[in-house]
């Protein structure tokens, strides 16, 4: 039996409470205002919210928003922080 973490947090987009749900990728926070508000947050195994890191100096070539690091089935990549308005993505720069 999986024990879900107890997290008390309000949605920053609509102000409604968020609840812990599970998916095949693990627990996450979801807004109770769904389907009007589709805000979600990733959780680690201890129940802490995992913030999406931005990359300093990297801006979207299409809209100018800061790029954020996302993880897909092929590994990490850069995606536009203005998603879903802008769907620009590119590989991570070599360090």
C-alpha positions as CSV (number, residue, x, y, z in Angstrom):
1,X,0.0,0.0,0.0
2,X,1.3,3.4,-1.0
3,X,1.2,6.2,1.7
4,X,0.6,9.6,0.1
5,X,2.3,12.6,1.7
6,X,0.0,15.1,3.5
7,X,0.6,18.5,1.8
8,X,-1.6,21.6,2.5
9,X,-1.2,24.2,-0.2
10,X,-3.5,26.5,-2.1
11,X,-3.4,26.9,-5.9
12,X,-1.5,30.1,-6.9
13,X,-3.6,30.4,-10.0
14,X,-7.2,30.2,-8.6
15,X,-6.8,30.0,-4.8
16,X,-8.6,26.7,-4.4
17,X,-7.0,24.0,-2.2
18,X,-4.7,21.4,-3.9
19,X,-4.9,17.7,-3.3
20,X,-2.3,14.9,-3.6
21,X,-3.0,12.5,-6.5
22,X,-0.9,9.7,-8.0
23,X,0.1,8.8,-11.5
24,X,2.5,6.3,-13.0
25,X,5.3,8.8,-12.4
26,X,4.5,9.2,-8.7
27,X,2.6,11.6,-6.5
28,X,1.7,15.2,-7.5
29,X,-0.5,18.1,-6.4
30,X,-3.6,18.9,-8.4
31,X,-6.0,21.8,-8.1
32,X,-9.5,20.9,-6.9
33,X,-10.8,23.5,-9.4
34,X,-10.2,21.0,-12.3
35,X,-11.3,21.2,-15.2
36,X,-11.4,25.0,-15.0
37,X,-8.0,25.2,-13.4
38,X,-5.4,22.6,-14.6
39,X,-2.6,23.7,-12.3
40,X,-0.3,20.8,-11.0
41,X,3.0,20.5,-9.1
42,X,5.4,17.6,-9.0
43,X,6.2,16.1,-5.6
44,X,9.3,14.2,-4.5
45,X,9.0,11.0,-2.3
46,X,9.0,13.1,0.9
47,X,6.1,15.2,-0.3
48,X,8.1,18.4,-1.1
49,X,7.1,20.4,-4.1
50,X,9.7,20.1,-6.9
51,X,10.2,23.5,-8.5
52,X,11.0,23.6,-12.2
53,X,14.5,25.2,-12.5
54,X,15.2,28.0,-15.0
55,X,18.5,28.3,-16.9
56,X,20.2,31.6,-16.5
57,X,20.8,33.5,-19.7
58,X,18.6,31.2,-21.8
59,X,15.6,32.8,-23.4
60,X,13.0,31.4,-25.8
61,X,13.9,32.3,-29.4
62,X,10.2,32.6,-30.3
63,X,8.7,34.6,-27.4
64,X,11.6,35.7,-25.1
65,X,10.3,33.9,-22.0
66,X,12.9,32.1,-19.7
67,X,13.6,28.5,-20.6
68,X,13.0,25.8,-18.0
69,X,14.5,22.3,-17.6
70,X,12.0,19.5,-18.3
71,X,12.5,15.8,-18.3
72,X,11.1,13.5,-21.1
73,X,11.5,9.9,-22.0
74,X,14.8,10.8,-23.8
75,X,16.1,12.8,-20.8
76,X,16.3,16.4,-19.8
77,X,15.7,19.2,-22.3
78,X,14.9,23.0,-22.4
79,X,11.3,24.1,-22.9
80,X,9.7,27.5,-23.0
81,X,8.5,28.7,-19.6
82,X,5.4,30.2,-21.3
83,X,4.0,26.8,-22.2
84,X,1.2,26.1,-23.4
85,X,1.1,29.5,-25.2
86,X,4.6,28.8,-26.7
87,X,5.7,25.2,-27.4
88,X,9.3,25.9,-28.2
89,X,11.9,23.3,-27.0
90,X,15.5,22.5,-27.6
91,X,18.3,20.3,-26.3
92,X,20.2,21.3,-23.1
93,X,23.4,23.3,-23.9
94,X,26.6,21.4,-23.4
95,X,28.3,22.4,-20.1
